[in-house]
Amino acid sequence: MSSILRYIRSKFTHEPEQHAIEQFAVFDEGNRGGFPCDIVAFDYYAGCVAIGTSSGNVTFYGYNGASWTTNVGGSGTERIKIEHIYLISTNFALVLCRGPVIIPLHIKDGVITPKDEFRFGENTKHKWNQNTHVQKLSEDAYALIFAINNTVYRIKSKTLKLEVLINNHDFEKWVPNDTELSSITTLPEKSNVIMLIFENGTVCVFNESQYVMQTTLKNFEDEAIQKLHWSSENKKNIAYGISCNNLYTKWEFTVGKDCHVNGTEVNVFSQYHSGPYPCHQIKHFGVCSDVSKNNDNFLVYQGGKSSGKYDDRDLVTVVRGDDIEKFELSSEIVGIVAVDGSYEKSKKNGVILICTSCEIIGIDLDSESLSMMQPKYFLSINNSTPTTHAKSIEIEENVWNRLEAASKSYWEAHNMSTRKWPLYFQQKIVNEANHQRAAYRQVYLSGHSNGNICIWASGGVGMFLLLVIKTSFEFDGPSFNDDPEGLRQKPAKRIGFYDPFDDDEEMCLTKINFDPKSGFVIASNRGGFILMYELCDNARKLSNWEAIPISCNNSPPDSSKRRLLKARKSELEYKAGYQIRLKNDSELPLVFSMHSSHRVTDIAYLHKYHCLAVGSNFGVVMLDVNHGYIVYSNSFNEELQETSAVTQTQFQRFKSLKKSLRKTFRRKKKTPDTTLMSNSDNGTLPHHNQQITKVDDFDEEGYMERGIEVGEGLGTLTLDCYAENSKGTVSCLRTMRFPIVDDKNVDDIVAVGLQEGGVYFFAINEHDAGLRMTFKAEFVKKIGMAQKQPVINVDITNEEGYFSASTKIVIITEEQLRVYNCQPITKRESYKITALEGIKIKSGIVARILNKKNSNNFESFVVLVGNDGSLRIHSVQKTSLFETRKFIDPIDVIGLNSTCLSRDGDVAYLIKSSELQRTTVNLNFRGWSSAHKS
């Protein structure tokens, strides 16, 4: 009778159309988060940051971190290498590449269009020097002046045409022959006056193309001035001259009749404030006005040797009057730009933007301590090596508010400035997401090799860093004593987040999980420790902790000394925000330690019952995080042996292949060494009846296999504890809600997928009376598979807590897609991708995709990423119906292994481990757009 009722109910339930993919799916490339890690060129103008990478990408950053990227490098062996980039207007940029070649780029409404390039020969080894200058023609018109092969050219932003200012004949006629051109500049008061400065201090002055005069600039120590950097004081023709020995002095220039220029040294500044001359030439120098002191400016430059360091290439010095501040960076400096405070429409000091190869660091000049600005959109994801990642969507509103408050407290505790970045480029076309919608409340988590957990806000047009959880603080070692303020000791203050070194091998994170209901962050490291962090509104000091040992197969406690990580022995003071979770009704931190032979493969958390499920290569264990108990564990060995549908005859061909391989790689028996057979007591040789065979006469059947030798360095450990238990290896863990026992009650389920195929369902219910446990776990159902295929994901098509007759269970293995009815669990559809197309599945999920025309209507589809780099959308009703498109380069291993899917249709993957490419097949749900499509 019940089956008849289910059949009747299914007929009255809406079933999605089988051909409805094109009515829902909208593919959009979206936006990038993070920051490239191979920056070679940098510039800033009018609220826009432009960068160029060694791979040929040019990216423009604008309002709210929106970015637009294009590639000018080409492909193959003739890849063009970028050296410099100049913004000559709000819509045009000139990219200087080796060749030499200049590529103009036009950007309007988020669309980048390359224009006709300018080539000056075919010398691919030509490198651009500092003989370039941006000339201001008017308030909205600029031009780039540069010199190649004794000829001075100019490209104007209005026309984008190449014109010759000083031809080769005039250049050789008027300039000295015994020196090289060092720099080019123009007077701020009269931009038509062009000054060519040479290495010996000689200055040739031109009025556009007409030669005017020649003079010499030398400082008080009779050193030649090679560069001039103009100040923004009331007197327009004030400059700071850099000498050949990297001293800077202040100069004042006057312009007479017929454009005659006279320069006078008015003040002396010494560059070496706490050390001798810098080891390297000052390549970057900037001047920013001080609104509080009209007579002083902020001077910022690369260099300024600090005591105890013999190389100042990665040192930046900021000078204001007699105040000197030095900043040390961890990566190579690419460019320095000083931005005045007028972008905020208030009388504040400006900011300094320091671009390195991996990040852009902002220095707030309006703060007394010259604080570093919150990194926001300009931090590479691989600031330390990323090892795992996760994504969480539709976070509860109260959790999101606490997360934002924790982020604010985090930056304040680290003395970071929360000042707004000077980004307002393309503000009119950037549509930011509605912060009140659930689509905005989503995070991306990256776990790193040094034990850091970075939490990024990924729901807006620009992804930015919210806060960092340092799990290394929970262990004893050098990282425990890190200065949270970034080593503010003299003589230099270390700034930036880039960490070029890994602290500890066992500190490396293997799995992370974020619970959207509570905000809990759960992480496991290579040392076998599992830590839980929760949001706390107040600061507190916690005592040291002892880990609770856990095991999936009831292994005895680990008595070996293999663990290198040791729990901290002293108290730790936590700021408001994320803190280690405590045991229920106690002040003891809750930390679990997995058996050293077990490797954590996945983590799932069920907030309703405080159930933490941990999968390993020896099964699954379910923990009560309220009391720190092991509620359930299973290694799946017995069940798999009894229910395995694979017979021995199926492996006969593999056995014969194994036998032939053994025969190929066997070694021959060698003649015994008689010196090793001597008797230590009487010094005589023992007698043997068997005949000793020579190697040349050895028969083919006399081969022997090499025995496994156990080194003494393993100590008490044996090889068995490292053996991979493939039968019980858990490949995925998922929590879901649907009726599995009967169709009257909806159950909370933990689904366990195994490496050798098969899915186990466990019902989670309230504990029995009298037990100090929050829940109990009961095995209720198993879906077996004849083929031993690793289960990648187990998902369900319903909303959380909602169930209908059309709800389906979707099991995604490495080779096929399988769909089951829920009540009862029976197979309905399958599509064998590997057998039919030769493609293996890297990742997959069930996504809710909104209708193109009606955003209130949505359907469930299966989104897959194949090992060929394709992105596939399959119908749940008929899995053989799908759409596919090229997505990731199939040879991009990092991109394929880092794909991260979410139920809202977002698909993200890492680009060179530094940027997160955020794409979607569900454009209506995302709620923001980075550009209008032309």
N, C-alpha and C positions, 0 to 999 in steps of 0.2 A: 504493500500500500504506500509506503513511504517513497519508494522509487517512482511510483506513478505520480505522486504529488510533486516530486522534484522535477519530473518531466514536464508536467503542466506549468509549473512555476517558471521553468526555463523558457517556455514559449512566450510568456508575457514579459520577459526581461529583454531590455534593449541589447542587441548584439552589434558590435561595430561592423561596418562594411569592410569587406576583404580588400577592396581597391581604394581605401581611403587615405593611403599614405600621402599622396600628392595634395590632399585637401588639408593636411595638418602640418607636415614637415616643411620648415623654412630654414635653409642652411645659411648661416651668417658667420663670417670669419671672426667677428667680434673684435677683441682688443687684447693687447699683451699686458701682462703684469710682471713685476720684477724689473730687472735692468740687465742689459748685456754685460758680459764679463771680458770683452775684447775691444774696448773703446780706444780709438786712435785719433779721433778728431772731435772738437767740441766748440760750440759758440752759443751766444745768447743775444737776443734782440727783441724788444717790444713784447715781453711776456712769453716768448717762445724759446725752448731749449732744443738745439739741434745737435745730434751726435752722429758720428760715423764709426763703423766697426771694421775690423780687419777682414771680415767675410764679405764686405761690400754693401752692407745694409746702411741706409740713412733713415733715421727716425726723428720725427718732430713731436715734441711734447707740448701740450697746451692746457687749457682750462680743466681743472679737476683731474689732471693726470692723463687725459685722453692722448692717445698716440697714433701716429700714422707712419707707416714704414714702407719703404721701397728698396729695391736692390739695384745698384748701378755697377756692381762688380763683374757681372756676366758669369759664365760657367766655363769649365774646362781648364786647359793649361793657360789660356789667355785672360785669366781673371785679373781685373783691374784692382789695384790697391789704393785705398783712400789715405790721404795724408793730412789734409786740412779741409775745413768747411767754414764758409762765411755767409752769414745772413745779411743781405744787402737791402732788404725791404721786408715788409710783413708777408709778402707772397713769394719771394724769390730767395734761393740759396745757391751758392756756387760751390761745387765740390771739386777740390783740387786732387787729382790722382796722378800716379806715376804714368809716364808716357812721353813727355808731359801732356796731360789732357785736363780740361776744365769742363765739367758737366753741369749746366744750369738746371735747376729743378723749380718748377712752379707748383705751388700748393694753394688750392682754393676750395672751400667747402669740404675739406677732408680728402680731396682727390689730388694726388701727386702726379704731375706730368713732366717727364724729361723733355728738355728742349735740345736744339742742335748743339752738339758739343764742339769745343775748340781744341784742336790738336796742334802741337808745336813740334812735330817730329815723331820718330818711332823709337826713341831711346827709352826702353822700358825700365832702365836702371836709374833714370833721372829722378832726383829727389828735390822736392821744393824746400828752399831755405826760408829764412825770415824776410826775404825781400818782397813782402806784400803789405798792403795798407788799405784800410777801408776809408774812403774819402766821403765826407759829408757834403753833398751838393746843396741840399735844402732840408726842410724839416721832414719830408717824406721821400727824399731821393738820396741814394748813396751810390757809390761806385767802388770797384775793386781795382787798385793799381798794383801792378806786379812787374817784375823784370825777368826776362829770359834771354840769354845769349846777347847781352849788351844792348837789349832793346826793352824800352819801358812801354807797357800796354795799359789800357783801361777798358773796363766793361761797366757800363752804366745800368742801373736797375730799371730805368724807364724804357730803354731801347734793346738791351741785351745784345748790343753789337760790339765787336772788337775794334778798338781804335788804337793807333800808335801815337803815343805822346812824344817819345824821344826815340828817334830811329838809331840804327847802329852807327851811322856816320857821325851824327852829332854827339852820341855817347862817347865814342872814342876820341872825338875832337876836344871835348871840354873836360872830361873827367881824367884823374891821374891814372897812369898806366901801371904803376908799381903796387897797387893795392886792390883789394876786392871790395865789392859793394856789401855793406853790412845791413842797412835797413833803409826803408822809405817812409816818409811822413809828410803831412801837410799841416799848415798853420790853422788852428781853430778859427781865428778871426778872419783870415782870408784863405779859403780852401783851395784857391787857384794857385797858391804858392806851394810848390813841391820841392822838398828837400831830400836829396840823395846823400846819405851818410856812409862814409867808407871806414874801413878798419883802422886807418891811421888818424881818424878824427877829421878828415877833410869833408866839407859839406858843399855840395854844388846845388845852387838855388835856381829853380826854373819857374817861370810864369807860364803855366801850362806847358807848351812845347818850346818856349823861348828861353834861351839861357840868360841868366841875370848876373850871377856873381859866384865867387868861391871864397869860402872862409874855413877856419879851423876851430874846433871846439875841443878844449882840454881842461881838465879839472885842476884843483889846487895842487895835486901831486904830479901834475904834468902828464896825466894819463889820458889817452884819447877817448872821447865820448863816441860810443857806437850806436846807441839807441836813445830815443826820446819818447817819454810817456807823459801825455798832457794831463794837467790838473783841471778840476772843475771849479776853480776859484773865480771870484768876481773879475779879476784880471785874466782874460782869456788865454793869453800867450805865456802861461806858466807851465813848465815841464820839469820832469825829473830825468836827468841824464845818467845812463848806465855806462860806466867806463869799461875798458878792456880787462881790468882786474876786478870787475863786479863791485865797484863802489858806486853809490848813487849820490848825486848832488842836485840841488835845486837851481834852475835856470829861468831867467826872464828874457823874453825876446820882444824886440820892437821892429816894426815894419815901416820903413821910410818910403820915400818916393821911388818910383820905378821898381817896387817890390824888393828893395834892398833890406836884408835881414841882419840884425845885430843881436848877439846873444851874450848875456852877462850872468856869471855865477853869483847868486844872491845868498845862498846858505849852504852849509856843508853838512852832509849826513854820512855817517859811517855805517856800512852794511854789516861789518863784523862786530856785533855787540857782545858776544861772549865766546869768542874764538877767533882763529885766524881767518884768512880768506876762504871762501867756500871752495869746495873741490870742483864744482861744476858751474858752468855759465848760467846766469839768471835768464831763463827762457821766458818766464811769466812774471809780469809786473802789473799791478793795478792800483788805481787811486779812487777813493770814495770820499765824498765830502762829509764833514762832521757838522751837524746842525747845531750842536751845543757850543762848539768852539770854532769861530769863523776862521781863525788863523791857522788851525791845524787840520790836517787831512788824515784819513786812514790809508796807510800804505801797506800793501800786501804783495809779497813776492815769494818766489820759490828760492829756498836757500836760507842762510842765516845759521851757520854751523853751530851746533850745540856741543857743549863739553861732553866728552866721553863717546862721541860719535865722529867717525872719520869720513862719513859720506852724507851729504845733505840734499841729495836729489829728491828725497821724499819728505822734506821739511818745508813748512810754510811759516813765514814770519809776518806778523801784523804789528805795525808801529803806529802809535798816535802820540806825537810829542815825545815825552820821555818814557812813556809806557810801551813795553815790548812784550808780546805774547808769541810763543812758538808752538806750532802744532806738528805732530809727527804722524805720518800716514803709513799704512801697511802695503800700499800698492803704488804703482807709477803714476805720477801726476801728468795729466794730459792738457789741462787748461785751467786758468783762473780768471774769473770775471767779477768785477765789483758792480753791484746794482744799487742805485740810490733808493731812498725810501719813498719816493713819490708814487710808487705803484699802489700804495695803500691809501693815498690821498690824505696823508697826515704828516705832521712834522716829526718824523722819526729818522734815525740813522738807517742806512741801507743794510744790505746783506752781502756776503761774499759767497760765491759759488765756486767750489773747488771740485773739478772733475778728475777722477782717477780712472784707471782702466776697468774698475768694477763697480763704482758708485759715484754719486754726486753728493758732496757734503756741503751743507749750508751753515754759515757762521752768522749769527745774529749780532750785528754791531751795535744794536740799541741796548743790549744787556751789558751790565757792568763787567761780568766775567767772560764776555764774548762766548756765549753758550752755543753749542752745536744744535742745529735745528733738527726736529723730528724728521727722519729720513723720508717718510711718506712714500713717494712713487719711485725713488731713485736708489734703490738698494737691490743688489743682485740676490737671487734666491740662493745661489751657491756662495754666499758670504763665508760659509764653511761648507764642506762637502755634503750635499743632501743625500740621505740614504733611504728615506721612506716618506710617504706623504698620505694625506687623507683630505676629504672634503665633506662639509656638513652644510645642509641647506635648511631653510625655514626654521631658524632658531626661534625659540619662544621669545616674545617681546621683552619680558622681564629679565630673561637671561642676557639678551642683547644689550639692554640698558646697563646691566651690571658689568658686562664685558667692555663697554665703552668707558665706564667709570674706572675700571681696572686699567685700561689703556692710558687714560689721563694720569692716573696715579703712578704708573710705571715710568712715564717720561719725566714727570716732576721729580720722582725719586732719583733719577739719573741726571738731574740738572739739565734737561733738554728744553729748548725753546719750542713752544707750540705755535710760533708765529706763522702766518700764512706765507706760502711760497709765492714768489713773483711769477705766477703762471696765469695768463689771461688770454692767450692766443686761441683764436677760433671759438670764443666764448658763445657766440650767437648760435652756433650749430650743434654744440654739445648738449645733449639732453640727458641730464643726470637722472638716475633712478629715484623713484619716490621712496623716501626713507621709511615711510609708514607701511609699505607693502612688505609682505613676507619674502618676496623675491630679493629684496635688498639685504635681508638678514642672513648672510651666508659667509662662511669662512673657509679658507684653505690653510691647511697645516703642513709644514715641512719639518721633518726630523733630520738632524744632522749628526755628523760623525763626532763632534765634540760634545754631544749630549744636549744641545739646544733644541727647543721646540719653538719655531716661529709661527705665530698666528697672524694670518693676513686677512683683511677684510676684502672679499672678492665679489661683493654684490653690486658695486658701482662701476662707473665707466673706467675708473682707475683703481687698480689694486694697490693697497698700501699696508704697511706693517702696523699691527695693533700693539703687540707686545712680544716679549721673548721669555720663555720659561727655561731656566738653566738647571737641568737635572744634575749637573756636575756638582752643584752645591750640596747635594745629599751624600756625597762620598768624600772620603778623606783623600787629600792630595793637594797639588798646587792650585787647582781651580777653585778650591774652597776659599782661598784667601784673596781672590780677585777683587780689585777695587771697583765697586759698582759705579763710580763716577768716571771711570775711564782713565785711570792713572794720571791724575792731575799734578803729579810731582814735577818739580823743576828738574832740568831746564826746559823740557818740552812736554806738552800735554798730548797724549795719544788720542786721536779721534778716528771716527769711522768704525764700521762694523765688520769689515773684511778681515777674516782670520785665515792666513795662509797655512796654518799648521793644525794638525789633528792632535788633540790632547791625549787621548787614551783609546786604544783599540777596543776595549770592552765597554767604553762609554758610548760607542756608536749605537744609535737608536735603530731598532729593527721594525717596530710597529707602533703606530699611534692611532688614537681613536678620540673623537669628540662627540659628546652626548648633547644633542640640541635641547633636551628637556631640562637638564640640570646645569649644563656648562662644564661637566667633568671632562678633564683631559687625562687620558690613560696612555702610558708609554711603556715599552719594554726595550731594554738595551741588550747588547751582545753578551754582557756579563750575566744575563739570566734574571735580572731584577725587573719587577713590574711595579710602577709607581702610579699613583692616582693623585691628581691635583683638583682642588675645588676653589671656587670664588669665595673670598672672605672680604668683608667691608672694612675690617680693622686690622691693624698690625699686631703681631704677636710673636712671642719667642717660644720655640719648641725644643724639647729635649732630644737627645740622640735616640736612635731606633735600632731594633733588631728585626731582621727580615723573617717572615713566616715561610718556612719551606713548603713547597707544593710539588706534586708529581702527578702525571697523568696515568701511570701504570703501577701505582703503589710501590715505587722504588724506595729502597731504604734511604735515610738521610745521607746527603752528600758529605762524606768525611774527607774528601780530597782537599788538597791545597791549591787547586787549579785556579780558583777565583783570585783575580788581581784587584778587583774593586773591593774596597772596605768601607763600611758604613762610617759616617762622621762620628767622632767621639765627643764633640762639644755641642753646645746649644747653637741654634741658628735663628736669627731674627728675620722674620718675613715682613715685607711691606704689604700694604693693602693691595689685594689682587689675588693672584693664584698662589695657593699654599698647599703643602702636602696634606692629604686627607688623614683624619684621625680615626682611630677605632671608636666605636660607639660608646658614649659615656666615659671617655678617658682622654688623656692628653698625650697618648702615645701615637706617633705617626704609623700609618698603615702601609707597609711595603711587603711585597711577596717576592720570593726568590725561587725560580724554577730550578729543577735538578740540572746539574751542569751538562748532562748528556742530552738534555731536551732542548730543542730549538723552537722558539715561539714563532708560529706561522701566521696566526691571525688573532684578533681580539674583537669581542662584541660585548655590549653592555645593555642590559635591560633595566631601565631606571625604575620601573614600577615595583620590582622586587629586589632592587639593589643586587642584581645578579651579574657577575662578571664572568664571562666565558673566555677561556684561553685555550687556543689550539696549538698543538706542537707536533713534532714528528713521532710522538708516541701516544697520540690520542687527544682527548679534550678533558678539561677540568673546569668545574663551575664553582665559583667562590661567592660567599656571602661577605660583601664588603662592609656590612654593618658591624659584624662581629669578628671577621677575619677567619672564617671557617671554610673548609673544603666540604661542599655539600654533595658533589657528585663527580666521579671521574670514570673514564672508560677508555681503554686502549684499542677496542674494536677488533682484537685479534681473533677471538673465538667465533664471533658472529660471521666474520668474513670467511673463515675457513669452512664453516658449515654451509654457507649460502653461496659460495663461489660457483659460478656457472662455467668457468673455464676449465676444460679437461686437459689432461696431460698430452693428448695427441696433438693439440693445437700448437704445442711448443716443440715438436720434433724437428722441424726445419731449423729452428733457432738453436737447438742442442747440437745438431750436426755442424752448423756454422761456428758455434762456440768451440767444438772439438777441433775443427780445422784451424781456427785462430790460435788455439793453445799449441797446436803442433808447429805452427809457424814461428811462434815466439818462445819456444822452449830452448833451453840451453843444454849443451852437451856435458856429460860427466868428464871431469878432468882426472888425470892420474893423481892418486893421493900423494900428498907431500909426506915423505917418510920422516921428515924432521919434526912434523907435528904429531907423530905416532910413537914417539920415544917414551919409554917408561922412566919416570922420574926417580923410581926407587933404585933400579939396578942398571939403568942406562942401556938396556938391551931392547931390541925390537921384538914385538910379539909375533907369533907365527900364525899365518892365515892359510887356509886350505884353498880359498877361491883364487882364481887366476886374475891378475891385474891386466886389464885391457888397455891397449894404447888408444889414443884419441883418433888416430888415422883409421884404425880398424873398427871403429865404433859402429854398431848396427843401428838402423833407423828406429827400431823399436826400443832402443836403449835410452831415449830422451827422458828427461825428468823435469818436473815443474819446480820452479823456485819457491821455496817456503817463505812464509811471511815472518819477518824478523821483527821482534818487539824491542825497541830501544830502551835502555835503562833510564833515559830521561823522563819516561812517562810515570815513573814512581809507582804508586799504588793503583794507577788507572790501568784498565785493560782496554783492548780494542773493542770489546763487546759494548761498552758504554757509549761508543761513538757510532755504532752501527746504525744505519738508517732503517727505521722500521717503516717500510713503504706501505705495509698493509694498514697501519694505523695513522699514517700521516694526514693531518687535517689541512686541507687546502683553502677552505673558506668557512666563515661563521656568520650567520645572519639571524637577526631577531625579526619576528613578524607576528601578525595576529590573524587567525582564521579558525573556523571550527574544524577540528581534526578528529575528536572523539565522537561527536554527534553533531547534527546540524542545528541544535538548539542553543548551544553555548559557544561563544567565541573564545578561543584559547590563546594564551601567550606562548609562543613557540620559539625555541632556539633550534635552527637548522644547521647541521654539520655536514659539510661536503668533504669527501676524502680524495686523496691523491690517486688512488686506484679505482675511482668510480664509486658511486653509491652515496645516498643522502640519508641521514638519520634525523628524525624529528623528535624533539624532547618537549613535553608539556611542562610549563613552569606554573606552579600553583602555590597557595599559601601553605606554610609549614603546619605540621601536626601540633596538636596542643601539647604543651609541656616542653617543647624543644626550643632551645635558644637559637633558632635560625629563622631567617626572614622568608625563605621559600623552600620548596622541594622540587626536584627534577625527576621526571618519569619518562622513560623511553616509550613511545607510542607507535611509531611507524618508521618503516625503512623503504626507500625506493632503490632497488638494486639495478645494476647495469652489467650486462654481459661483457661489454668491452671495458677494459681498464683505462678509462680516460679521466684525467684530472678534472675535478669539478671546479670551475672558475667562479661561479656565482649561483646563488639560489634566491629567486625573487618572486614577488607576487604582484598581481595587477590591480589590487584594490587599494583604496585609501586606507590610512591607518585607522583601525577600529571599525571600518565599514566593510560589509561583506554582502555579496549578492551571488546569485546562481551562475553569473557569467565570470566570476572570479577564477583566475587561472594561476597555477604554480608554474613558474618558468625555471628550468634548470639549464644552465649554460656550461657545457664542458669545453674541452680544448678542441673538439672535433665536430660537435653538433649542438643543435638547439632543440630542446625537448619541452613540450607544453603538456601539463596535466590538469585535469579537473580537480577541484578541491574536495567535493563531497559527493561520492567517495573519491579517493585519489586514484584516478585511472588515466592512463596515457591517452592523449587526444591527438597531438601533432608532433612531428619532428622533422628536422631538416639537417641532413648530414653534409655539412659544408666541406669538410676535408675530403670525403669520398667523391663528392660531385664536382668540386672546384679546386681541390688541392690546397685549400687555405686553412690555416689554423687560427683559432680565436685567441686574441691576447687579453681582451677584457670585454665585459658586456653588462647591461643593466636594463631593467624595465623603466621606461621614461613615460611621463604623462605629458603629452604634447597637445597644446591648445589648437583649436580650429583657426584657420587663417581669417575667416570672416566673422566668426562668433567666438570671442575669447572666453565666453562662459561654458563652452562645450569643449571637452577634451576626451582623448582616447589614449589607451596604453599601447605602446609599441616597444619592441626590443631593439636597443641600440648596441651595435657591436663594432669592435675595432679588430681587423684582421692583421695577420703578420705580414701581409703585403702592403700595409699602410692604408687600406681602404676603410671608410666609414660606412656602415651598413645600417639600414632601418628595416626591420622585419615586422610583418603583421603578426599579431598574436593569434588571430583566428585561423590564418593559413600561412604557416611559416615560410612556404616556398615563394610567397609574394614579398618582394623587398626592393629597395632602392639603394644604390651604392654610388660612391664617388671617391676620387683620390683625396687623401687626407694627410698622411705623413709619408715622407720618403722611406721606402722599405729598408734602406740601409741605415736609417737613423735609429740605432739601437736604443739610445737614451730616450728618444721620443716615444718609441713603441712600448718600452718597459715602464714609462712614467705616466701612461694615460690614466686619467682620473675622471670617471663618469658620475653623474648625479641624476636623480629622478626627475629633475626639471628639464632635462635634455641638454645640459651643458656638458661639453667634452673638452677637457684640458689636458695638455701635455707640455713637457719641458723642452725648451729650445736651448741646447748646449748646457743644460742644468742650471741656467741662470734666469731665463724668462719663462713665464707660464703663458702659453698661447691659449686663450679662452674663446672657444667657438661654441656654437649652439645650433641645434636643429629645431629649437622652440623659441623663435624670436619674440613672440607676443608675451611670453612669460617673463623674459628678462627685464623688460621695462625701460631699457635705456639704449641709446644709439650713439655711436662715436662719430658718425659722419652721415651726411646725406649722400646717397648714391647718385652719381651723375648718369 
